[in-house]
Amino acid sequence: MGQGHSDEHVTRNVSTEQLSHELALRFAKKCFTPLEITHFKDIFRSLADEQDGIQYWKEETLCRFLVIPDALGPGPLIYQMATYLGAFPFPSLAPSILTVEAMLKVVVIMTERYRTVLKRGGADRNKLLFRSLAVFDRRMSSAYEKPSQDLLDSIREEKLEKGDISDLRPDEARSQAAGEEPHSTPGFSVDAPANDADEDEDDDELALAALESLDAIEVFKYDQRADTKINHAQIPVDNFRRLLTLLLVIAPLDAQESLSRHAERLTPRRIESLKEVADSILWSFIPEQNAGIFYQAFNKIIPASLPYMFDGLNPLFEHFLFSKNIDLSKRKRSSTSTPLISPTVPQVPDTTQVDPLLPREGDILNLDILSQLSFFIKGNNLFRRSRPLYLGADAGFSLGSIEQKVFNWRAPTILLVSGTRLSSTPTGSRERAFVDTLPPKRFPDGASGNNSKAKVIFGAYIDLPWKHTYKEAIGGGEMLLFQLGPVHEVFRASTLSTDYLTFTKTGIGLGCPPPRSKNVSGMSSHTALGPVSLMLDSSLEFGVFTHDSTGGGSFHPSPTRKSDWQDRFEIESLEIWGCGGDEEAERQRTAWAFEEREAEARRSVKMGKDVESDRALLEMAGLVGNHNASGGSMG
């Protein structure tokens, strides 16, 4: 016990600055190779500004190195995130100056390399990213609003009156001496509430794991006194929209690929498309009810519908580990001095892109929708791996065309359908005929988000090959049903029912029970719709999506939107894309060739002299004639 008291006493007397330094050293040793550290130091020093012996990066330097597109405007937000993460694991030290140690911690967290050191905090990066994006003071609602000096002075006076001097620290004085502009968000510990019952949500597992690794867990309790409770923080809607557009652009980024390649595609039309997709994602956080994105919604929606949304940050910050200044072939002969590099030039190797991210665009699927899909389907299954199997605009809207184009693809597929919502009163004979096949509508239309044109986009990720279904559906537990617009939502497979996909002469059903072969007396003749389901009619002219919040079907209902809704729509575009490469395409061609040979063999069967007997044998084998005739089935 005496030793324990001694350790506790020593821990409490270690400064947070010293512990932060020790953590940076541990990250450098455990999370990077010596060569990577050499590259990192070369990049940092060659681009750093210096004042009073302190080397640091400015916002402009960071944004130019990462090639953050000015047209999207997320630069100040990325800098805000970096100044918060650079203070890890002590939020009271944020915003930090981006020194070499601070930038090292930023790279470790953004690339998730901390996992080799912080075993406990592997799943907590999202909470840390939320903190880095959040604003804790209502008077500073955006990273793009520069606070006045009077406002800053008033905040400091309030904190002095409360006896809190956490914001008046040496690094702030050094920042001003270095000539930096005031940070967009001057502090992350403003408006600390006196009482907060949600202590568990506010614990930062990554910070706890970091201090535990340094045997300094007691320091966490003292630092948390100056840290604002997470439930009182929010990400301003406009900030989050700007971040989403950047995440959509960097989604296909490779570790050694410059973002400039993707920035070149940012035409005015592409920027509008990005904003439209970003708005669909933004509306899944229900911004109409709040002025910002709160952690409770963030923590529910990200794992459920956007689990890979931040993956693009990993390769973006991996660029810090590849310096153009270091030529490994001349390493032994080169001098120790490093030439200066203009901060306007990104210091990452420019690799040659062999295959396009998408072989061609469809009416629905383009690069922005593909990036949106990569937020919940792993990008290595999508980018340069998506092939158009069936495009309704080219092949025609018929079930037969889908069978010819999609069957025999032995890899996952993605179905996308877009259309316009039907009015409450049918306007034409075909529309009335479709409505008559459905049960009476009990739910209202779904949310419209920022879309005033009643456009909807639905889809499904199908993990098993397509085939005709008769008595039972196909599909597995990896199937996904989703809505891409006007509100982004993902509905994951349930085990309560396995009616995942049906393909019959009556149409395509996802989450719908297989249609009955014959109407049973007393039973409704309406099409059976699942609690959470998508159904396309036999002519591929109309569709209906149903969401019953009580669930109970093949797909789970929304974890956040607890309302019921049903969208009936006229189909405008229908596409099915295969997830795979040349090998999968060759397998499909081989299967088609085999079926063609078999069909040709059946057509060329020669009859003997006793034609009637030969024909009877062929009919019994199911090769010709009425296959449904009595005696022709062996089942």
NORKA-V325288 format. One record per residue. N is the residue number from 1. RES is the residue in three letters. PHI is phi in whole degrees, 0 to 359 (none if undefined). Layout:
BEGIN
n	res	phi
N	RES	PHI
N	RES	PHI
END
This chain:
BEGIN
n	res	phi
1	MET	none
2	GLY	299
3	GLN	296
4	GLY	297
5	HIS	295
6	SER	295
7	ASP	298
8	GLU	295
9	HIS	295
10	VAL	295
11	THR	300
12	ARG	291
13	ASN	266
14	VAL	275
15	SER	288
16	THR	295
17	GLU	297
18	GLN	292
19	LEU	294
20	SER	298
21	HIS	296
22	GLU	296
23	LEU	294
24	ALA	299
25	LEU	296
26	ARG	293
27	PHE	300
28	ALA	300
29	LYS	281
30	LYS	264
31	CYS	256
32	PHE	225
33	THR	278
34	PRO	305
35	LEU	293
36	GLU	296
37	ILE	296
38	THR	299
39	HIS	298
40	PHE	299
41	LYS	296
42	ASP	297
43	ILE	296
44	PHE	298
45	ARG	292
46	SER	290
47	LEU	248
48	ALA	283
49	ASP	272
50	GLU	221
51	GLN	212
52	ASP	54
53	GLY	80
54	ILE	255
55	GLN	267
56	TYR	207
57	TRP	252
58	LYS	268
59	GLU	301
60	GLU	298
61	THR	297
62	LEU	297
63	CYS	291
64	ARG	288
65	PHE	295
66	LEU	280
67	VAL	58
68	ILE	293
69	PRO	296
70	ASP	296
71	ALA	296
72	LEU	268
73	GLY	73
74	PRO	269
75	GLY	306
76	PRO	301
77	LEU	289
78	ILE	297
79	TYR	294
80	GLN	300
81	MET	300
82	ALA	296
83	THR	292
84	TYR	283
85	LEU	295
86	GLY	295
87	ALA	271
88	PHE	308
89	PRO	260
90	PHE	244
91	PRO	298
92	SER	291
93	LEU	271
94	ALA	274
95	PRO	282
96	SER	263
97	ILE	286
98	LEU	276
99	THR	282
100	VAL	297
101	GLU	290
102	ALA	297
103	MET	294
104	LEU	298
105	LYS	292
106	VAL	299
107	VAL	295
108	VAL	299
109	ILE	285
110	MET	295
111	THR	267
112	GLU	63
113	ARG	283
114	TYR	297
115	ARG	300
116	THR	288
117	VAL	251
118	LEU	260
119	LYS	294
120	ARG	279
121	GLY	260
122	GLY	298
123	ALA	254
124	ASP	251
125	ARG	296
126	ASN	300
127	LYS	295
128	LEU	294
129	LEU	295
130	PHE	299
131	ARG	301
132	SER	290
133	LEU	265
134	ALA	281
135	VAL	243
136	PHE	255
137	ASP	239
138	ARG	298
139	ARG	283
140	MET	234
141	SER	274
142	SER	212
143	ALA	289
144	TYR	255
145	GLU	257
146	LYS	275
147	PRO	292
148	SER	286
149	GLN	294
150	ASP	298
151	LEU	294
152	LEU	298
153	ASP	296
154	SER	293
155	ILE	294
156	ARG	297
157	GLU	296
158	GLU	299
159	LYS	290
160	LEU	293
161	GLU	297
162	LYS	276
163	GLY	80
164	ASP	255
165	ILE	245
166	SER	295
167	ASP	278
168	LEU	263
169	ARG	237
170	PRO	302
171	ASP	293
172	GLU	292
173	ALA	295
174	ARG	294
175	SER	298
176	GLN	291
177	ALA	295
178	ALA	281
179	GLY	85
180	GLU	282
181	GLU	289
182	PRO	302
183	HIS	296
184	SER	304
185	THR	246
186	PRO	293
187	GLY	195
188	PHE	247
189	SER	227
190	VAL	262
191	ASP	62
192	ALA	297
193	PRO	286
194	ALA	286
195	ASN	229
196	ASP	208
197	ALA	280
198	ASP	269
199	GLU	291
200	ASP	296
201	GLU	295
202	ASP	277
203	ASP	296
204	ASP	261
205	GLU	298
206	LEU	295
207	ALA	295
208	LEU	299
209	ALA	295
210	ALA	296
211	LEU	288
212	GLU	296
213	SER	293
214	LEU	259
215	ASP	56
216	ALA	229
217	ILE	295
218	GLU	295
219	VAL	297
220	PHE	302
221	LYS	295
222	TYR	286
223	ASP	291
224	GLN	295
225	ARG	299
226	ALA	267
227	ASP	264
228	THR	289
229	LYS	295
230	ILE	292
231	ASN	287
232	HIS	257
233	ALA	250
234	GLN	207
235	ILE	265
236	PRO	304
237	VAL	303
238	ASP	294
239	ASN	299
240	PHE	293
241	ARG	298
242	ARG	296
243	LEU	295
244	LEU	300
245	THR	298
246	LEU	294
247	LEU	297
248	LEU	294
249	VAL	289
250	ILE	272
251	ALA	306
252	PRO	272
253	LEU	293
254	ASP	265
255	ALA	300
256	GLN	250
257	GLU	256
258	SER	287
259	LEU	294
260	SER	300
261	ARG	300
262	HIS	278
263	ALA	295
264	GLU	297
265	ARG	275
266	LEU	278
267	THR	283
268	PRO	307
269	ARG	294
270	ARG	293
271	ILE	296
272	GLU	297
273	SER	296
274	LEU	299
275	LYS	295
276	GLU	295
277	VAL	293
278	ALA	300
279	ASP	295
280	SER	299
281	ILE	291
282	LEU	301
283	TRP	289
284	SER	291
285	PHE	268
286	ILE	53
287	PRO	290
288	GLU	291
289	GLN	265
290	ASN	222
291	ALA	283
292	GLY	209
293	ILE	264
294	PHE	268
295	TYR	295
296	GLN	302
297	ALA	291
298	PHE	303
299	ASN	287
300	LYS	273
301	ILE	282
302	ILE	302
303	PRO	296
304	ALA	280
305	SER	242
306	LEU	220
307	PRO	294
308	TYR	249
309	MET	298
310	PHE	268
311	ASP	297
312	GLY	295
313	LEU	292
314	ASN	300
315	PRO	293
316	LEU	298
317	PHE	272
318	GLU	294
319	HIS	299
320	PHE	292
321	LEU	254
322	PHE	226
323	SER	260
324	LYS	286
325	ASN	287
326	ILE	262
327	ASP	257
328	LEU	297
329	SER	289
330	LYS	243
331	ARG	298
332	LYS	290
333	ARG	267
334	SER	283
335	SER	280
336	THR	280
337	SER	285
338	THR	242
339	PRO	293
340	LEU	286
341	ILE	233
342	SER	291
343	PRO	293
344	THR	279
345	VAL	252
346	PRO	293
347	GLN	263
348	VAL	223
349	PRO	299
350	ASP	261
351	THR	274
352	THR	271
353	GLN	273
354	VAL	280
355	ASP	254
356	PRO	291
357	LEU	298
358	LEU	220
359	PRO	300
360	ARG	199
361	GLU	266
362	GLY	259
363	ASP	292
364	ILE	254
365	LEU	280
366	ASN	228
367	LEU	297
368	ASP	287
369	ILE	294
370	LEU	298
371	SER	295
372	GLN	298
373	LEU	298
374	SER	290
375	PHE	286
376	PHE	224
377	ILE	236
378	LYS	307
379	GLY	299
380	ASN	290
381	ASN	264
382	LEU	240
383	PHE	291
384	ARG	62
385	ARG	229
386	SER	255
387	ARG	239
388	PRO	286
389	LEU	271
390	TYR	221
391	LEU	238
392	GLY	303
393	ALA	295
394	ASP	264
395	ALA	269
396	GLY	95
397	PHE	268
398	SER	206
399	LEU	295
400	GLY	297
401	SER	295
402	ILE	297
403	GLU	300
404	GLN	292
405	LYS	267
406	VAL	255
407	PHE	301
408	ASN	76
409	TRP	278
410	ARG	267
411	ALA	213
412	PRO	301
413	THR	228
414	ILE	236
415	LEU	262
416	LEU	231
417	VAL	221
418	SER	231
419	GLY	185
420	THR	240
421	ARG	300
422	LEU	279
423	SER	287
424	SER	295
425	THR	248
426	PRO	305
427	THR	253
428	GLY	218
429	SER	294
430	ARG	293
431	GLU	294
432	ARG	295
433	ALA	297
434	PHE	293
435	VAL	298
436	ASP	295
437	THR	279
438	LEU	257
439	PRO	296
440	PRO	305
441	LYS	284
442	ARG	256
443	PHE	248
444	PRO	284
445	ASP	295
446	GLY	286
447	ALA	296
448	SER	258
449	GLY	58
450	ASN	268
451	ASN	267
452	SER	262
453	LYS	257
454	ALA	61
455	LYS	277
456	VAL	225
457	ILE	226
458	PHE	237
459	GLY	187
460	ALA	206
461	TYR	259
462	ILE	249
463	ASP	270
464	LEU	237
465	PRO	298
466	TRP	286
467	LYS	195
468	HIS	292
469	THR	244
470	TYR	239
471	LYS	265
472	GLU	217
473	ALA	276
474	ILE	239
475	GLY	119
476	GLY	226
477	GLY	291
478	GLU	269
479	MET	294
480	LEU	227
481	LEU	248
482	PHE	211
483	GLN	239
484	LEU	259
485	GLY	199
486	PRO	279
487	VAL	234
488	HIS	280
489	GLU	201
490	VAL	238
491	PHE	246
492	ARG	272
493	ALA	296
494	SER	251
495	THR	260
496	LEU	292
497	SER	213
498	THR	246
499	ASP	278
500	TYR	281
501	LEU	218
502	THR	235
503	PHE	228
504	THR	225
505	LYS	292
506	THR	272
507	GLY	135
508	ILE	245
509	GLY	236
510	LEU	235
511	GLY	83
512	CYS	255
513	PRO	297
514	PRO	301
515	PRO	294
516	ARG	285
517	SER	292
518	LYS	224
519	ASN	290
520	VAL	268
521	SER	303
522	GLY	89
523	MET	265
524	SER	294
525	SER	268
526	HIS	288
527	THR	297
528	ALA	279
529	LEU	249
530	GLY	282
531	PRO	302
532	VAL	235
533	SER	206
534	LEU	228
535	MET	230
536	LEU	244
537	ASP	285
538	SER	295
539	SER	271
540	LEU	55
541	GLU	254
542	PHE	226
543	GLY	213
544	VAL	214
545	PHE	246
546	THR	239
547	HIS	228
548	ASP	256
549	SER	295
550	THR	284
551	GLY	70
552	GLY	102
553	GLY	252
554	SER	279
555	PHE	231
556	HIS	290
557	PRO	286
558	SER	298
559	PRO	283
560	THR	244
561	ARG	273
562	LYS	271
563	SER	268
564	ASP	256
565	TRP	204
566	GLN	215
567	ASP	250
568	ARG	259
569	PHE	217
570	GLU	269
571	ILE	287
572	GLU	253
573	SER	218
574	LEU	219
575	GLU	220
576	ILE	228
577	TRP	246
578	GLY	268
579	CYS	264
580	GLY	171
581	GLY	242
582	ASP	296
583	GLU	296
584	GLU	294
585	ALA	296
586	GLU	293
587	ARG	297
588	GLN	295
589	ARG	297
590	THR	296
591	ALA	295
592	TRP	297
593	ALA	297
594	PHE	296
595	GLU	295
596	GLU	294
597	ARG	296
598	GLU	296
599	ALA	295
600	GLU	295
601	ALA	296
602	ARG	292
603	ARG	290
604	SER	262
605	VAL	295
606	LYS	268
607	MET	276
608	GLY	276
609	LYS	290
610	ASP	272
611	VAL	297
612	GLU	296
613	SER	294
614	ASP	297
615	ARG	294
616	ALA	296
617	LEU	296
618	LEU	295
619	GLU	292
620	MET	295
621	ALA	279
622	GLY	79
623	LEU	268
624	VAL	220
625	GLY	78
626	ASN	279
627	HIS	288
628	ASN	266
629	ALA	292
630	SER	300
631	GLY	96
632	GLY	273
633	SER	256
634	MET	257
635	GLY	284
END
